[in-house]
Amino acid sequence: MSEPKNEFCLAVPAVPAWLEAVDEHSLDVYAHLGFRVVEEIQVGVGEFNPRGEFEASGTGIPLYAMMSE
């Protein structure tokens, strides 16, 4: 999170920031920084497992759309 763009978005409350987290660890990190989950979806259902590896009957990859306000 040391990129200037990210620091700017977090430092200026009037600027909404949007991101996508793809695992529980990232979800927790961004929630701690003030982001909230807007939507949770599964992508690649029936094609990939949660680690992004091909699996014909996989549950897909979780995607958490998050936003700071």
N, C-alpha and C positions, 0 to 999 in steps of 0.2 A: 504493500500500500504506500510505497514511497514515491510513486510517480506524481509530478506536480499537478496533473489534471485531477487525480483522485484526491489529493490533499485540498485542492481548491473546492471541489464539490462538497467535501465533508466540512470545510471551514466556513462556507457561506450558506447558512440555512435557507436562504431564499431561492437557491438553485437546486431544483430536484435532480437527483441522480438515480439512474436505473442500472441494474446489473443482473446477471444470471449466475446463480451458484449451482454447482452440479453434484455436491456431496454434503453430508451432514456437517463435516468440519467447517467448510466454507460458509454454510448457512449460519452456524454458531458465531463465527468470526464477524460476519457482516451484521448479524443481529446485535452483537455487542457494540458495533460502531453506529447503531441507530437505524439500520435498514429494517424494513418489515416485509414479510412475504405478501405479495399481491396475488400470486397464483402459483400452484404447484401442478406440473404436468409430467407425464412419462413420455419420452420420445424413443422410437425404435422398439416398441413393444413387439414381441415375437421375433425379433432379429438380434437383439443385444442384451447382455446382462448388465447389472448396475455399474460394473467396472468398464463398460464400453467394449467388451469382447464379444465377438460373434457367438450367438447361441440361438439356435432355431426356435426354441421355446422361451427365450429370455423375457424377463419382466420389463425390460427397457431401462433407460437412463433417466434418473430423476432430474428435473430441472425446476429450480425455484426462482421465479421472477420476483425481484426485490426492488424496493424503492426507498430512498430517504426523502424526507420532506423538510 
